Amino acid sequence: MGLFDFVYLYFCIISTSFIALILIYFKIFEDNSFFPITFVGSVVFFNLGLKGVFALIFFVFSSVFWGSFRRVKHPPRNYKEVLANGLIPAILSFFDYHLFLSSLAAVLSDTWSSETGLSFSKNAYSLKGLKKVKPGTEGAVSLIGTVMGALGALIFSFFSVKSSFILPIFISGFLGNILDSFLGSYLEGKVKIFTSDFINFLITAFSPLIFFIFIKLK
């Protein structure tokens, strides 16, 4: 690593630290999220440049936007949520921009589904037996939430710099969202390790795997 790389890394850390402080100041994230946000942001910024940072910013602020319509406001996100959503995308940023996008697309799609479902849906259904449940129940899906999750994955796929990767990112991201709902219905709250954060972590790994398989089979 040359002098320029060290200077650039320092710039990435300072920039993302500043963004982290803003997010914490406006109570979007808890104080304990400062170092995880700085770590994830710096890694992505260093590896992918502004295109990676813009993708992260879109994920965060679009999620906050849809969450603002909820009757019961989302509490500030904590460090576990930052790592659950951002650790795998940060690691993938070392290897490939599109793997990074497909990973982040899954949690963006899931977040859009959750936030809009809670905000606008009166009815939701569990994927376990398709029973009618209260919106917000683990693994519950709604028509509005599902449509918005698909729309989120589609919009996010346009961060790709190659048109041939738009469809694979959309499909892998939305399938990650569906997997989240299945795991939530069958395992969340029933198996100790399967918390909401752990399931999010799993889908950030599942989605790029689907993306990779999709690309190889094309």
C-alpha positions as CSV (number, residue, x, y, z in Angstrom):
1,M,0.0,0.0,0.0
2,G,1.5,3.3,-1.2
3,L,1.4,6.7,0.3
4,F,-1.6,7.7,-1.8
5,D,-3.5,4.6,-0.5
6,F,-2.8,5.6,3.1
7,V,-4.0,9.2,2.5
8,Y,-7.1,7.9,0.7
9,L,-7.9,5.5,3.5
10,Y,-7.5,8.3,6.1
11,F,-9.9,10.4,4.0
12,C,-12.4,7.5,3.8
13,I,-12.3,7.1,7.6
14,I,-12.7,10.8,8.3
15,S,-15.6,11.1,5.9
16,T,-17.5,8.1,7.1
17,S,-16.9,9.1,10.7
18,F,-18.5,12.5,10.0
19,I,-21.5,10.7,8.4
20,A,-21.8,8.4,11.4
21,L,-21.9,11.4,13.8
22,I,-24.7,13.0,11.7
23,L,-26.7,9.8,11.8
24,I,-26.2,9.5,15.5
25,Y,-27.0,13.1,16.1
26,F,-30.4,12.8,14.4
27,K,-31.0,9.6,16.4
28,I,-31.2,7.4,13.4
29,F,-28.6,5.2,15.0
30,E,-27.5,4.7,18.6
31,D,-24.2,5.9,20.0
32,N,-22.8,2.4,20.0
33,S,-23.1,2.3,16.2
34,F,-20.4,4.9,15.6
35,F,-17.5,2.4,15.1
36,P,-19.4,-0.2,13.1
37,I,-20.8,2.5,10.7
38,T,-17.3,4.0,10.3
39,F,-15.8,0.5,9.7
40,V,-18.4,-0.6,7.1
41,G,-18.5,2.8,5.4
42,S,-14.7,3.2,5.3
43,V,-14.2,-0.3,3.8
44,V,-16.9,0.3,1.2
45,F,-15.6,3.8,0.4
46,F,-12.0,2.6,0.1
47,N,-12.8,-0.4,-2.1
48,L,-15.6,1.0,-4.3
49,G,-15.4,4.7,-4.1
50,L,-18.4,7.0,-4.3
51,K,-20.6,4.5,-6.1
52,G,-20.4,2.2,-3.1
53,V,-21.0,5.1,-0.6
54,F,-24.1,6.3,-2.6
55,A,-25.5,2.8,-2.5
56,L,-25.1,2.7,1.3
57,I,-26.6,6.1,1.7
58,F,-29.6,5.2,-0.5
59,F,-30.2,2.1,1.6
60,V,-30.1,4.0,4.9
61,F,-32.1,7.1,3.9
62,S,-34.7,5.3,1.9
63,S,-35.3,2.9,4.8
64,V,-35.6,5.9,7.2
65,F,-38.0,7.6,4.8
66,W,-40.4,4.6,4.6
67,G,-40.0,4.1,8.4
68,S,-41.2,7.7,9.0
69,F,-44.8,6.7,8.0
70,R,-45.0,4.1,10.8
71,R,-47.5,4.8,13.6
72,V,-44.9,3.6,16.1
73,K,-41.6,5.0,15.1
74,H,-38.6,2.7,14.7
75,P,-36.1,3.2,17.6
76,P,-32.6,4.2,16.7
77,R,-30.7,1.3,15.1
78,N,-27.9,-0.3,17.1
79,Y,-24.5,-1.7,16.3
80,K,-26.0,-5.2,15.8
81,E,-28.2,-4.0,13.0
82,V,-25.3,-2.2,11.3
83,L,-23.2,-5.3,11.4
84,A,-26.0,-7.6,10.4
85,N,-26.9,-5.5,7.4
86,G,-23.4,-4.2,6.5
87,L,-20.7,-6.7,7.3
88,I,-21.1,-9.1,4.4
89,P,-21.6,-6.3,1.8
90,A,-18.4,-4.7,3.3
91,I,-16.5,-7.9,2.9
92,L,-17.8,-8.4,-0.7
93,S,-16.7,-4.9,-1.6
94,F,-13.1,-6.3,-1.6
95,F,-14.0,-8.6,-4.4
96,D,-16.8,-7.3,-6.7
97,Y,-19.1,-4.3,-6.9
98,H,-22.1,-6.4,-8.1
99,L,-21.8,-9.0,-5.4
100,F,-21.8,-6.1,-2.9
101,L,-25.0,-4.7,-4.6
102,S,-26.8,-8.0,-4.6
103,S,-26.0,-8.5,-0.9
104,L,-27.3,-5.0,0.1
105,A,-30.3,-5.4,-2.2
106,A,-31.6,-8.2,0.0
107,V,-31.7,-6.1,3.2
108,L,-33.0,-3.1,1.3
109,S,-35.8,-5.1,-0.2
110,D,-36.6,-6.6,3.2
111,T,-36.5,-3.2,5.0
112,W,-38.8,-1.6,2.4
113,S,-41.2,-4.5,2.8
114,S,-41.2,-4.3,6.6
115,E,-41.5,-0.5,6.8
116,T,-44.3,-0.1,4.2
117,G,-46.1,-3.2,5.4
118,L,-46.2,-1.8,9.0
119,S,-47.1,1.7,7.7
120,F,-49.8,1.0,5.2
121,S,-51.1,-2.5,5.5
122,K,-54.1,-3.5,7.7
123,N,-53.7,-7.2,7.0
124,A,-50.7,-9.5,6.9
125,Y,-50.2,-13.3,6.5
126,S,-47.7,-15.7,8.0
127,L,-45.9,-17.8,5.4
128,K,-46.4,-20.7,7.9
129,G,-49.9,-21.9,7.0
130,L,-50.9,-18.5,5.4
131,K,-52.7,-17.5,8.6
132,K,-53.9,-14.0,9.0
133,V,-51.7,-12.2,11.6
134,K,-51.0,-8.7,12.9
135,P,-48.7,-6.6,10.7
136,G,-45.2,-6.7,12.2
137,T,-45.4,-10.4,13.2
138,E,-42.2,-12.3,12.5
139,G,-42.2,-13.5,9.0
140,A,-45.5,-11.9,8.1
141,V,-46.1,-10.6,4.6
142,S,-48.6,-8.2,3.1
143,L,-49.5,-7.3,-0.5
144,I,-48.2,-3.7,-0.1
145,G,-45.0,-4.8,1.7
146,T,-44.3,-7.5,-1.0
147,V,-44.8,-5.1,-3.9
148,M,-42.7,-2.4,-2.2
149,G,-40.0,-5.0,-1.5
150,A,-39.9,-6.0,-5.1
151,L,-39.8,-2.3,-6.2
152,G,-37.0,-1.6,-3.8
153,A,-34.9,-4.4,-5.1
154,L,-35.6,-3.3,-8.7
155,I,-34.8,0.4,-8.1
156,F,-31.6,-0.6,-6.2
157,S,-30.5,-2.9,-9.1
158,F,-30.0,0.2,-11.2
159,F,-27.0,1.1,-9.1
160,S,-25.3,-1.5,-11.4
161,V,-23.0,0.0,-14.0
162,K,-23.9,-2.8,-16.4
163,S,-27.4,-3.4,-17.7
164,S,-26.8,-7.1,-17.9
165,F,-26.5,-7.3,-14.1
166,I,-29.8,-5.4,-13.3
167,L,-32.0,-8.4,-13.5
168,P,-29.7,-10.7,-11.5
169,I,-29.4,-8.1,-8.7
170,F,-33.2,-7.6,-8.6
171,I,-34.0,-11.3,-8.5
172,S,-31.3,-12.2,-5.9
173,G,-32.3,-9.2,-3.7
174,F,-36.0,-10.0,-3.8
175,L,-35.4,-13.7,-3.2
176,G,-33.3,-12.7,-0.2
177,N,-36.4,-10.8,1.1
178,I,-38.6,-13.9,0.6
179,L,-36.1,-16.1,2.5
180,D,-36.1,-13.6,5.3
181,S,-39.9,-14.0,5.6
182,F,-39.7,-17.8,5.6
183,L,-37.0,-17.9,8.2
184,G,-38.9,-15.4,10.3
185,S,-42.1,-17.4,10.1
186,Y,-40.5,-20.8,11.0
187,L,-37.5,-20.0,13.1
188,E,-37.4,-16.4,14.5
189,G,-38.4,-16.5,18.2
190,K,-38.5,-20.3,18.1
191,V,-34.8,-21.1,17.7
192,K,-32.6,-19.0,19.9
193,I,-29.9,-18.0,17.4
194,F,-32.4,-17.0,14.7
195,T,-33.0,-13.4,15.7
196,S,-34.0,-10.7,13.3
197,D,-30.4,-9.5,13.0
198,F,-29.0,-13.0,12.4
199,I,-31.6,-13.6,9.7
200,N,-30.6,-10.3,8.0
201,F,-27.0,-11.4,8.2
202,L,-27.9,-14.7,6.5
203,I,-29.8,-13.1,3.6
204,T,-26.9,-10.8,2.9
205,A,-24.9,-13.9,2.3
206,F,-27.7,-15.8,0.5
207,S,-28.4,-13.1,-2.1
208,P,-24.9,-12.8,-3.6
209,L,-24.8,-16.6,-3.8
210,I,-28.0,-16.5,-5.9
211,F,-26.6,-13.7,-7.9
212,F,-23.4,-15.7,-8.6
213,I,-25.3,-18.8,-9.6
214,F,-27.6,-16.7,-11.9
215,I,-24.6,-15.1,-13.6
216,K,-22.8,-18.5,-14.1
217,L,-26.0,-20.1,-15.6
218,K,-26.6,-17.2,-18.1
